[in-house]
Amino acid sequence: MTKMLVIGALSALGLVAGCGGKKDPDGGGGGGASGAGGTSGTPASDKATLNASGATFQKPYQEVAIEAFTKANPKITINYGAGGSGKGRQDFADQVADFACTDAPYKDADLGKVKGGEFFYFPNVLGAITVSFNVAGVDKLNLSAPTIAKIFQREIKKWNDAAIAADNPGVTLPDADIVVAHRSDGSGTTENFTKYLDKASGGAWKLKSGSTVEWPADTQAGNGNSGVAQIVKSTKGAIGYVDLSDAKASGLKYASIKNQAGKFVDPTPEAVSASGDGIEVDAKLLFSALDAKGDVAYPITAQSWCMLYAKAKDPSKAAALKSYFRYMLTDGQKLLPEIDFAPIPKSLADKALAQLDKVQ
């Protein structure tokens, strides 16, 4: 799929994009975007440039959604700078971004720093965080949460350790050193990965959870999901946590992870969708799909949101913002399986669309 690079206000990767759908009275889109695989609509007539930043986890979705969207309305430009969830939250709080995307919500203590007033979370993506590895002679690997926890906090340092062998009966594991790769930036992927280990490892995880973690000194750090993927790809014996889309794009091997039902499950869009079934959603549309129940659920399934102020700082951009968000929640969801993500449940999308009507 051809992608066009636009240097936006955030000096980051962006794509020319447009928004389709019929305008509703307050300027929001209605339905899907013409030419973007959905219902046809009247293109918005006003020119607008939207600047956004945030999660690298959902960067692949932003790329394809923006690209498809531009075919409906080339008058609207969207620049998405994927600097990580932490940067997205900071840019949004400082109002240097029209919208931002994050894999983890603000902590309560930070809500007072959000300068634009009331805002909403809009869930738009479910995706797998893989445990990717580069081990000579090993193409298939099973890992349980306690074993992963001990590897990443450097209690297990050799690939033929007894704990890894116990997860992989009959597999010949080399007497090779393990190299741990993790994120260097404030990351929602890190927060979800460490929350999973904290929840599922039965007390084995000792490093706490958060968008940044005090990793052991003998580990390696990469910027963004792609940075971790590059370390794993280029380093013999390496292991790292990487979203499925980046892992596949980098040609990495990734483990099957033991879920609550005791099954080792591959990170597929179908297994991610299974993790989305039965999630509990609060009034702010916040939830967690981590360590979900079910035989076929992939346990390290993360979720991501985009954030929008209830009242746009620049009223002239309100129509474009609402139209793009409406597209992400409707026809844009159909693009997700093509890039190894999964749509959010329809019931959740419906709640998000109802919330979008509150945006002015």
N, C-alpha and C positions, 0 to 999 in steps of 0.2 A: 504494500500500500504506500503510495507516494506521500511524503510528508514535506511541508514547506516550512522553513525556519523563518521566524519573524523576530527581530530584536525588539523586545518590548520594554516598558518602563522598568521592569525588574531585571533587565539584561539577562534573560534566561530563555530556555527553550520555549517556543510558542508556535502556534499555528493559526493561520488565518481561518476564521470561523464565522458562520452566520447562524441566525436562528429563524426557525420557521414556526408554523402554528398560527392559528387565528388569534388576534389580540382580544383579550377580554377587557372590560371597561377600565380596569386599573392598569392596563398595559402588559399583563402577563400573557404568556403563550397559551394556546389551547390545542391540545392534542400533539401530534408529532410534527416532524419537519419534512417538508416537501423535498424529495430527492434524497432522503436519508433513510430510506427503508421503512417509512411509516406512512400515516395518513397525510394527504396533501393539505396545505394551509396557505394563507396569505402571508408572504414574506413581510417582515417588519420593514418599514420605510426609513426609519431614522438611523443615521450613522452613529456608531458607538465603538469605543475600544475598552475592553474589559481586561484588567490586569489581575492576575491571581498567582498564588504560590502555595507550596505545601508538600504533601506526602509524595514520596517517590513510589510508594506502594501502588498508588492508583494512577501514576503517570501514564502507563500504557493505555488506560481507559480514557484519560483526558486527551491523549493524542488522537485516538481513533474517533472519539465523540466529536472533538473539535473539527477534525478533518471532514467527517461526514456532514457536520452541521453547516460548514461553509458553502456547501453546494446549494443550500436552501436560501442563504442570505449572505452574500459576499460583502455587504456593507458593514458587517460587524466583525471586529478583530478581537480574538481572545489570546492573550499571552499567559501561558502557564509555566511558571518557574518551579521545577520540582526540587526544592532545596531541603526537603524533609518536613515532617509534621511540626517539629518545634519551630522552624522558621515560618511555616504557614501560620501557626497560631500567633507568633510575634508580629508578623506583618499585618495580620487581620486586626489584632489588638491596637496596633499603631495607625490603622487606617491607611496604610500604604498599598493595600490590596483591596480590590472591589469584592472579591470573595477569596476564601482559602479552604484548603482541604487537609484533613488530619485523620490519622488512624486512632487517635486517642483524644478525648475531650479535655478541656481545661480543668485543672485542679481548682477546687473551690476557692483556694487562697489567691488564685490568679484572675478570677472573674472580674474583680474591681479594676483591673488594669486594661480591660477592653473598652476603648475610648468611644466606640460608636453607639453605645447603648444596647438596647435589647437586640438579640440575635437568635437565629435558629440553626440547629443541626439538621442536615438533610443526608440520611444514609443513602449511599448509591452503589456500593461495591461490597461483595464478599469474595475473599481470595485466600489461597493457601500460602502459608509461610513454609517453605521447604527447609529441611536440614540437608544441605548439599555437601558433597564430599568428593575428594580426589585421592583415591587409594589405589595403588597399582594392583591389578589383578582382581579387584573387587568391583563388580558391576551392580550387584544387588545387596542391599543392606537393610536390616530391620533394627529399629531403635525404640526403646521405651523411655518414658519421661525421666525416671531416676537415672538411667544411663546417660541421657543427654545432659542432664543437670551436672553430673560428675565430670563429664567431658569438658563442658564449657567453663566450669570453675576450676579446672585443671587438677582434679583429683584422679582422673584417668588420663594418662599421658601416652599410652601405647595402643596401637590399633588391635593388638592381639590380647588385650586385657580380658580377664575372665568375665566381666560384666557384659562387654560387647559380644563375646563368644556365646554367652548364655542367651542373648537375643537372636543369635544366628547359628543354630546348631547345624553342623555339617559344612559350614563355610570356612575355607582356609583364610585366616586373617594374618597379614604380615607383621613381623616384629619391627614396626616402623613408628617413628614419632608422630604424634598428633599436633597439628598446628591449628589453633583456634582463631577464626576471623569473626569480627563483629563490627558494628557501626561506630563511626567516629563522631557522627552528628547526632543532635537530638532527634530521636526517631520513634515514630509510632510502631514501626515494625519491631524495634527493640522492646518497646513497652508491651506489646502483645506477646512476643516470644517469651519474655521473662515472666509475665503474668501467667502464661500457660505453665511454665516450669514451676512457679510458685504454687499453682493450684493442683497440678497433676503429679508432681514428683514424690508425694508422700513425705515431705519434709526434707528431701535430699538437697533442694535448692537453697543456698545460703546467701546469695548476693542481692536479695530483694528484687523489686521490679520497678521499672520506670523508663522514661524515654532516654535516659542516660544511666549507665551502671558503672560501678568501679570494678572494671575487669582486672584480672590478674596481669601483672607486668609483662609476662612472657606471651602475650597474645598480640594479634595484629588487627589494625583498625582500617576500615575503608569507608569512604564517603558515599552515602546512598546505597541502595540495594545493588546497584551496578558495581560500586566499588568493592563491596564484599564478594560479589560474584567473581570479579577479576582476580582477587586474592586467591579464592578457592581454585579457580581455573589454572592459575599460573604457579601454584605452590603444591608440591608433592606432600601428601599426608594431611592436607588442609580440610577443615570442616567449617561451615558457616551457615547462618540463617539468611535466606534469600527468598523473596516472593517468587511464586511459580513462573510468572511471565519472564522475569529477568533470568531465572535459572535455566529455562528452556532456551531463551535467546542466546545465552552464553554456552549452551551445550553441556550443562552440568549434569552429573548424576545426583539423585537425591533419594533419601531413605523412605521406607514405609514406616509409619509411626503407629505405635500401639495405642488404641483408643480405649475408652471406658469399658467397652464390651470385651476387651482383651484381644481384639483383632488388629493385625498390622495392615494399615490402609495406605494406599498410594494417594498423593495429593492431586486429585483430578477435580474438574469442575463439578462432576456429579457428586463426589464425596463432600465437596464444599457446600453444595446445595443442601445435602442431607444435614449438614451442621446448622443450616439456617432454619430448619424445621423446628418449631416449638420454642424459638427464642423468646425471652421475656423482655418486652420493650417498655421503658418508662415514659412519662409524659413529655420528656424532651426528645424522644426518639433515640435514646441511648440504650445500648445493649451490648452483650458479649456473646460471641459464637464459639469461644474457646472451650475445649474439652467437652464438646457436646455429646449427649447420649446417642445411642443407635449403633447397630452393627456396622453400617457402611459410612459413618460420619468420620471425616478427617479431623483429628483433634486440634491441629494448630491452624484453625480457620480464623482469619482476622476480618474485621469490618472496617469500613472507612466512611467518612462523612465529608461533605462540603458545607461551609458555614456562610450564612448570608445575614446581613443586618435587616432588622424589621423595617427600617427606613433607610434607603440608600443615601449615602453622603452626597452623591451627585444625582438628583432626580432624573436627569436626562438619560441615565443608564438603567433605570429601574426596569423598563420594558425589556431590554436586552438581557438583563440578569435573570428575570423571571422566565423568559422564554428558554434560555439555555438550561436553567435548572429543571424546567418542565420536560425538556427533551431528555436530559440525563435520567429522569425518573420514569420515562415512558419508552419511546422508541429506542433510545440509547441503550436500554437494558439488553436489547437483542444483540448488541455487539459484543457483550461480555464473554460468552463462551468461545468466541473466535480468538480471544486473546488470553484464554486460560483463567478467566475469572468466572464468577457465577452471579446471576441477578439476585437482588434482594427479594424476599417474599412479596407477592402482590399485595397482601394485606398491609405490609409495611410501606410499600410504595404509595398506596392509597392514603395512608395517614400523612405521608410526606407531602403529597399533592394538596391535601386539605390545609396543611400548615403553610404551604406556599401562597395560598390565597390571602394570608394575613400580611404578607410583605407588601409594603407601599413603595 
